Amino acid sequence: MAKDNSFDIVSEVDMQEVDNAFQQARKELIQRYDLKDSGATLDLDRKAGRFTLHAPSDFVAQQVIDVLNTKLIRREIDLKALRWSDPQAATGMTVRFYGDVVAGIDKDTATKINKDIRAEKHKNLKVQIEGDKLRVFSPSRDTLQDVIAFLKERDYGVPLQYINYR
């Protein structure tokens, strides 16, 4: 019997690139005319993967988020990897937002991906959920490529990467 081919489905974010985008966005906040004296601040807790944004108004906060999103896109970070909280009232009539960097595939999303792959009815295809990733096995490489193409067409709310294709 031939050895099965496989690949892994993961959702990973390069935190160094996120940090680089954050540094660029922070520099633009200091230099940009309309945001320079607005009182908006942006911080990144790298270990927790969380942005903290303080702004005097919701409008200014959205401008800062747009600046950060632009820098993230230039650094090839998918914006689906960033989830912003609802605005919270902070001291001094300001608003606070938290932006969490999402890494890994949660159990519900993994189950949904597994269900969708199995619904395609490929022969001899096996899917295993291994923590925050999925491993797909098949004797046919063409079947694996079909699964990758199928998943690229769908949106699961997290950026997916396909690694360890062997």
N, C-alpha and C positions, 0 to 999 in steps of 0.2 A: 504494500500500500504506500502510495506517495505521501510525503510529508505535507501537511496543510500549510498554505501561505496565510499570512496574517498582517494586520495593521492595527494601530491603536488610535482611538478617537479621544483627544484631550482638549482641554481649554486652558491654555497657559498665557500668561502676560509677562513680558520682559520688563521687570521693575526698574531696570537701569534706564530703559527708554522712557518709561513713565516719569522717572526722576528728571531726566534731561528735558522732557516736555514741560514739566513743572517749573524747572529753573528758567526756561525761556519765557514761560507765561508770566512768572513773577517779575522778570526783568522788564517785560512789556508793560506790566501794571505800573511800574515805577516811571517809565519813560513816556507812555501814551498820554497825550494832552487831556483827553476827557476822563481818564481814570486816575491821573497822577495824584490829585488832591481829593479824591472821592472818599478816602478812608477805607477802601476795600482791602482786605488781606486774604491771602491764600496760603495755606500751610499743608504739608504732606507728612503724615506719619508713615514712614517707609515700611516699618515692620508690620504694622496693622493693615497697610494698603488702604489708607483712608485720607481723603482730602477734607480740609475744614475751610470753609469760605465764610467770612464775615463781610457784610456790606451794609451801607446805610439804607438801601432800598432793594426791592425785588428786581427792579429794572437794572440797577448797577450789577447786581449779582448775576443776572442773565448775561450781561456783557462780559463779565469775567469768565463765566462758564463757556461762552462762545470763544473767547481767546484761548482758554485751555484746550477746548475741543479742537481748534485749528492746529495747535501745536501737537496734540496727540495724533491727529490724522497725518501730519507731516512726518511723524516718527513711526508711522505704520502701526499704530495701536488702534484696534477696532473699538469704536465707541460703545458697542454692546458690552464691553468689559467694564464699563463704568456705570454705576447706578447712583443717582442723586436722590437724596431724601427730600421730603417736603420741606418748605421753609419753616423755620422755627423762630419765634420772637426771641431776641437776645437783649442784653442790657443796652441802654442808651438809644432806644428806638431803632435798633439795627436788626437785620435778619441773619440767620445762620443756616448754612447748608452743609450736609455731609455727603461726600461722594466716595463710595466704596468700590475698590478695584476687585472685580469678581474673577477668581481663578478656580479652576476645577469645575467638574460637572456635578451638580447636586443629584441626589437620588431620584427625585421626581423626573428631572430632565433625562437622566440616564435611562430610566424605565420607559419614557416616551420614545426616545431614540431606538431603544431595543424593540419596542412594539412596532414602530414604523418600519424598521429593517425586516423584521419577521413577516410583516404584512406584504412585503414584496414577493414572497414565496420563491426565493432562490433555492436551488437544490444544494444540499450538503453545506449549508451556511450555518455557522454557530456564532453566537454573540455572548460574551461574558462581561458582566459588570465587575470591575476590580477597583473598588474604592471610588476615586473621583475620575476614572477613565473607563473606557470600554475597549475590549479587544474583540476583533472580528476575525474568524477563521473560515477558510474555504480552500478546497484543493485547486480551484481555478482562479488565476489572477484576474481574468476578465470579470468574474463575478465580483471580486473585491473592488475593481475599478468602477463597476456599475453602482456599487453601494456608495462609493465616495461621490460619484456624480449625483446620485439620488440625494445624498445628504447636503450637498452644496446648494441644491435648489430649495431646501427647506430652511426655515428660521426657527431656532429653538431659544432665542433670547440670549445666547452666549456665543462668543466666537469659538468655532471649532477648528482644530488642526488635526491633520492626519499624519501620524509619524510611525516609525519603525515598520515601514512597508517591506515585508520580506516574503 
